Amino acid sequence: MWVMPRVMCRCLVGMGTLKPVELHRGLSDYALQSALHDLRFSPISLKEVKMLTCRVSILHSFESCSDPLDWKLGTHGVTIAFTAALCSFCPCGTCRYTATLLPEVISEEGMSQEAVLEKLVHKAGYRRHCSPKMMRSLEVTRFQSTVCNLDFQTFALKQEALS
């Protein structure tokens, strides 16, 4: 994830994967994807680079939840999955939905567990009402993350020291 100072009011949501990747290659690939090819945002410009902080979240300790609320705010991130009818007129056609929120994003946004699940349902692309029955039927996986930050100035100093 690329982050700019709050004064600039631009926080870029990053891209990543839930699958294991080789760390060095994964970091470089996803940093470039996030900075230049995330269709939700305009690409990072050269003049913005010196103001950036790169934040990397290494996800670990994945566990299936016995209940949709079987995870702790401030500790766990959450992935949901569910299958729903494409439309109420034809329940024979279904679609699989998935979405993920990192623990640090949940903490930063100050959401309750219920609000997290609702946000994930909508983030997954489901546009209909989220009934209590549907919420109870979500397949939920909890995980933890280890976060590392590196601002551009620190990166530049380390690169200079290596030269």
Secondary structure, DSSP 4 states (H G I P E B T S, - for coil): -EE--GGGT-B------SS---HHHHHHHHHHHHHH--TTSPPPPGGGGGG-EEEEEEEEEEEE-SSTT-S-TTT-EEEEEEEEEEETTEEEEEEEEEEEE-HHHHHHHT--HHHHHHHHHHHTT--S---HHHHHT-EEEEEEEEEEEEEHHHHHHHHHHH-
